[in-house]
Amino acid sequence: MRTAEQHGAALDQVLELTILMNEDMTEGLAKDGLTVPRAHLLMELQEHGPSTQRALAQALNVTPRNITGLVDGLVATGFVTREPHPTDRRATLVSFTEHGSRIARQLLDGRDELSDQLFAGMPDPQFDGLVEGLDAVLTRVKELLLAAKEVDA
C-alpha cells in the first residue's frame, strides 16, 4: 500500500515536469513571436483548416472576446488572415498565411522530435505503464475539475 508521502512525491514529480515543459514551451514559442494560447490556435487551424472565430472560441474554450484578441495578434504578426466566409456573409474565416502554415508545421515537427527524444529509448513495458498511468491521472484530474465546477454552479 502506498503512503500519502509517496503520493505527494509523485505529485511533486508531475508538477516539476509541468513546470519544466511549460518553461521550455514558452521560451521556444517566444522565439517565433508566439504565446501558448496563440500557438494553441495555430494548432487548431492546422488540425481543422480555416475556421470561423466562433468555432475557434469553442475549440479553445475561450470567450469570443478572447478569440478576437488572439486572432488580432496573429493577424498583426503575419500568422493568419481573416477572409470572408464563402457561404455566410456575417462570418469570416481565419486562415493561415504562408508564414503561419510554415511555423505550425515546424511546431508539429518539434513536437515529434521531442517525443522521440523522450520516449524512443524507453523499454516498451515502461512506456506502456507511463501512458496507462498518465491516462489514469488525466481522467482523475478531469473528474475533479468537473466536480469542482458543479459545486461552484
BAGURO-932191 format. One line per field, with one value per residue: residue in one letter; residue number from 1; x, y, z of N, C-alpha, C in turn. Coordinates in steps of 0.05 Angstrom, whole numbers, plus 5000, padded with zeros to 4 digits. Example, Ala and Ser with C-alpha at 12.3 -4.5 7.8 and 13.67 -1.06 7.14 Angstrom:
// residues 2
zase <- a,s;
drengu <- 1,2;
n_px <- 5264,5257;
n_py <- 4886,4955;
n_pz <- 5156,5142;
ca_px <- 5246,5273;
ca_py <- 4910,4979;
ca_pz <- 5156,5143;
c_px <- 5264,5258;
c_py <- 4934,5001;
c_pz <- 5156,5157;
// end
This chain:
// residues 153
zase <- m,r,t,a,e,q,h,g,a,a,l,d,q,v,l,e,l,t,i,l,m,n,e,d,m,t,e,g,l,a,k,d,g,l,t,v,p,r,a,h,l,l,m,e,l,q,e,h,g,p,s,t,q,r,a,l,a,q,a,l,n,v,t,p,r,n,i,t,g,l,v,d,g,l,v,a,t,g,f,v,t,r,e,p,h,p,t,d,r,r,a,t,l,v,s,f,t,e,h,g,s,r,i,a,r,q,l,l,d,g,r,d,e,l,s,d,q,l,f,a,g,m,p,d,p,q,f,d,g,l,v,e,g,l,d,a,v,l,t,r,v,k,e,l,l,l,a,a,k,e,v,d,a;
drengu <- 1,2,3,4,5,6,7,8,9,10,11,12,13,14,15,16,17,18,19,20,21,22,23,24,25,26,27,28,29,30,31,32,33,34,35,36,37,38,39,40,41,42,43,44,45,46,47,48,49,50,51,52,53,54,55,56,57,58,59,60,61,62,63,64,65,66,67,68,69,70,71,72,73,74,75,76,77,78,79,80,81,82,83,84,85,86,87,88,89,90,91,92,93,94,95,96,97,98,99,100,101,102,103,104,105,106,107,108,109,110,111,112,113,114,115,116,117,118,119,120,121,122,123,124,125,126,127,128,129,130,131,132,133,134,135,136,137,138,139,140,141,142,143,144,145,146,147,148,149,150,151,152,153;
n_px <- 5017,5011,5037,5015,5057,5086,5049,5049,5102,5100,5063,5093,5133,5102,5086,5136,5152,5111,5123,5175,5165,5128,5160,5200,5168,5144,5189,5210,5167,5165,5210,5191,5156,5108,5055,5032,4974,4965,4995,4965,4918,4938,4951,4900,4879,4914,4899,4844,4836,4816,4776,4717,4716,4681,4679,4732,4735,4701,4729,4777,4758,4748,4726,4688,4709,4762,4781,4779,4820,4864,4865,4870,4922,4951,4940,4964,5018,5028,5013,4962,4903,4842,4787,4730,4674,4655,4600,4570,4554,4558,4600,4671,4728,4784,4847,4910,4969,5023,5069,5048,5030,5077,5104,5069,5074,5128,5123,5095,5132,5173,5149,5144,5198,5216,5184,5206,5258,5247,5220,5237,5280,5259,5241,5189,5150,5156,5144,5090,5068,5075,5042,4992,4989,4989,4942,4905,4914,4902,4847,4827,4840,4807,4757,4757,4760,4712,4675,4687,4669,4615,4602,4611,4572;
n_py <- 4976,5043,5104,5167,5202,5180,5189,5245,5254,5234,5270,5316,5305,5305,5358,5384,5366,5390,5444,5448,5433,5472,5519,5509,5505,5556,5590,5570,5581,5636,5651,5648,5689,5677,5661,5614,5609,5631,5595,5550,5562,5563,5509,5487,5507,5481,5429,5429,5463,5524,5566,5592,5648,5638,5582,5572,5596,5562,5514,5525,5536,5589,5657,5695,5747,5739,5706,5740,5777,5742,5726,5777,5790,5750,5761,5812,5798,5768,5713,5693,5705,5742,5724,5733,5692,5638,5623,5647,5709,5739,5719,5709,5676,5648,5639,5607,5645,5640,5642,5630,5578,5551,5558,5531,5479,5471,5472,5425,5388,5397,5379,5325,5311,5321,5283,5236,5241,5238,5188,5147,5112,5086,5027,4983,4961,4999,5047,5036,5031,5083,5112,5089,5103,5159,5167,5151,5190,5237,5228,5227,5280,5309,5292,5312,5368,5376,5362,5403,5447,5437,5442,5496,5517;
n_pz <- 5000,4982,5011,5038,5034,4991,4950,4951,4935,4883,4860,4865,4827,4779,4780,4776,4725,4694,4702,4680,4626,4611,4617,4578,4531,4530,4524,4475,4439,4443,4413,4362,4363,4388,4435,4485,4482,4430,4398,4408,4381,4329,4324,4325,4277,4243,4250,4235,4193,4157,4198,4230,4276,4318,4319,4332,4382,4411,4406,4432,4481,4500,4509,4461,4458,4476,4435,4393,4407,4406,4351,4328,4345,4319,4265,4261,4267,4224,4219,4209,4168,4160,4124,4080,4094,4052,4048,4088,4099,4145,4174,4183,4158,4191,4169,4151,4137,4091,4122,4173,4165,4155,4204,4239,4220,4233,4289,4298,4278,4315,4361,4349,4345,4398,4425,4406,4427,4482,4489,4455,4470,4513,4546,4522,4561,4603,4577,4562,4613,4632,4597,4610,4664,4660,4631,4671,4710,4682,4671,4724,4741,4706,4723,4776,4765,4738,4778,4815,4785,4784,4838,4844,4812;
ca_px <- 5000,5027,5032,5009,5083,5092,5031,5059,5126,5091,5052,5116,5145,5084,5087,5162,5151,5094,5138,5197,5153,5117,5182,5212,5149,5141,5214,5211,5147,5173,5229,5176,5137,5082,5049,5019,4947,4967,5004,4942,4900,4951,4948,4872,4877,4930,4883,4817,4834,4804,4753,4706,4724,4663,4688,4757,4730,4691,4750,4797,4744,4752,4704,4691,4728,4790,4790,4784,4847,4884,4866,4881,4951,4963,4939,4984,5045,5030,5009,4936,4887,4813,4775,4701,4664,4643,4571,4557,4564,4562,4623,4696,4745,4811,4864,4938,4986,5045,5087,5035,5029,5105,5110,5052,5087,5152,5115,5089,5158,5187,5135,5152,5226,5217,5172,5226,5279,5238,5209,5247,5297,5245,5230,5160,5133,5158,5128,5062,5060,5074,5018,4970,4988,4981,4913,4890,4917,4886,4819,4821,4840,4783,4734,4758,4753,4683,4662,4691,4652,4588,4598,4611,4549;
ca_py <- 5000,5068,5123,5195,5213,5171,5204,5272,5254,5231,5295,5335,5299,5314,5387,5391,5361,5410,5470,5447,5432,5499,5538,5503,5512,5585,5601,5562,5595,5665,5655,5652,5710,5666,5654,5588,5610,5635,5570,5531,5570,5554,5480,5482,5512,5460,5404,5430,5481,5550,5564,5618,5655,5625,5554,5573,5602,5538,5493,5532,5541,5616,5675,5709,5770,5728,5696,5764,5786,5723,5729,5803,5788,5732,5776,5833,5787,5754,5684,5686,5726,5739,5725,5730,5664,5635,5618,5662,5736,5750,5707,5709,5652,5652,5621,5611,5656,5621,5642,5616,5549,5541,5556,5509,5454,5469,5465,5396,5374,5399,5361,5297,5308,5319,5258,5215,5245,5230,5162,5127,5093,5074,5000,4982,4959,5024,5066,5028,5037,5112,5121,5080,5120,5186,5165,5150,5216,5257,5222,5236,5309,5319,5286,5331,5394,5376,5362,5430,5465,5431,5454,5525,5526;
ca_pz <- 5000,4981,5032,5030,5027,4964,4933,4950,4918,4855,4851,4861,4801,4759,4780,4765,4696,4683,4702,4660,4599,4606,4612,4552,4510,4529,4512,4447,4424,4442,4392,4338,4367,4396,4463,4486,4470,4401,4387,4410,4359,4304,4322,4318,4248,4230,4251,4224,4170,4162,4216,4240,4303,4336,4321,4346,4410,4423,4406,4452,4506,4509,4502,4435,4462,4477,4409,4376,4414,4396,4322,4321,4348,4298,4240,4263,4265,4198,4220,4197,4156,4161,4097,4080,4093,4026,4048,4109,4097,4172,4187,4170,4163,4198,4152,4153,4117,4085,4145,4194,4158,4158,4233,4250,4212,4250,4316,4298,4275,4341,4380,4341,4353,4427,4434,4401,4447,4508,4492,4436,4484,4536,4541,4517,4585,4618,4562,4565,4641,4634,4583,4626,4688,4652,4625,4696,4724,4667,4676,4751,4741,4692,4742,4798,4755,4732,4804,4826,4771,4792,4864,4841,4797;
c_px <- 5018,5018,5025,5035,5091,5074,5040,5084,5119,5079,5074,5130,5128,5086,5114,5163,5134,5109,5159,5186,5142,5139,5194,5194,5147,5165,5216,5192,5154,5193,5215,5155,5109,5080,5036,4991,4947,4976,4981,4923,4912,4948,4919,4868,4891,4913,4857,4815,4821,4779,4742,4717,4707,4672,4714,4753,4719,4713,4771,4785,4750,4728,4709,4711,4757,4799,4795,4812,4869,4887,4878,4912,4964,4961,4961,5013,5048,5027,4983,4924,4858,4803,4745,4694,4650,4612,4556,4569,4569,4588,4648,4711,4773,4828,4893,4949,5007,5064,5074,5034,5057,5112,5094,5065,5113,5145,5109,5114,5173,5175,5143,5181,5229,5206,5192,5249,5272,5232,5221,5264,5284,5235,5200,5144,5133,5141,5098,5051,5057,5048,4993,4967,4979,4951,4897,4891,4900,4856,4811,4820,4815,4758,4734,4751,4723,4667,4664,4673,4623,4582,4596,4586,4524;
c_py <- 5025,5087,5150,5209,5205,5185,5233,5274,5251,5257,5316,5330,5309,5345,5397,5388,5383,5437,5470,5447,5460,5519,5534,5511,5543,5599,5595,5578,5625,5670,5659,5674,5701,5663,5627,5590,5614,5610,5550,5537,5560,5524,5472,5486,5490,5434,5405,5449,5507,5548,5592,5623,5642,5596,5553,5578,5577,5517,5499,5538,5568,5633,5686,5732,5761,5719,5719,5775,5768,5725,5755,5802,5771,5745,5797,5823,5769,5724,5676,5710,5721,5743,5722,5700,5661,5632,5634,5690,5750,5740,5711,5683,5661,5631,5627,5629,5635,5619,5626,5586,5537,5538,5534,5482,5450,5462,5435,5379,5375,5381,5332,5292,5304,5292,5235,5217,5234,5200,5140,5105,5079,5046,5000,4979,4985,5045,5061,5035,5067,5122,5113,5097,5148,5187,5166,5177,5237,5253,5232,5267,5320,5315,5307,5360,5396,5377,5390,5450,5462,5443,5484,5535,5530;
c_pz <- 5000,5003,5021,5021,4998,4944,4929,4932,4889,4844,4847,4835,4778,4757,4768,4735,4682,4681,4681,4631,4592,4601,4585,4529,4508,4516,4483,4430,4422,4420,4365,4340,4376,4426,4462,4474,4440,4387,4387,4387,4333,4301,4316,4288,4233,4228,4235,4200,4177,4178,4222,4268,4323,4340,4336,4376,4425,4426,4428,4479,4518,4499,4474,4436,4462,4450,4390,4382,4403,4365,4314,4323,4326,4270,4240,4259,4241,4198,4207,4184,4163,4132,4099,4079,4066,4026,4070,4110,4124,4185,4170,4176,4171,4184,4156,4131,4111,4109,4168,4190,4163,4188,4246,4244,4229,4278,4318,4295,4301,4361,4374,4349,4383,4437,4429,4421,4474,4510,4475,4450,4507,4529,4539,4543,4602,4604,4565,4593,4644,4621,4599,4651,4682,4645,4651,4710,4709,4671,4704,4753,4728,4710,4764,4789,4749,4758,4817,4812,4779,4820,4862,4827,4814;
// end
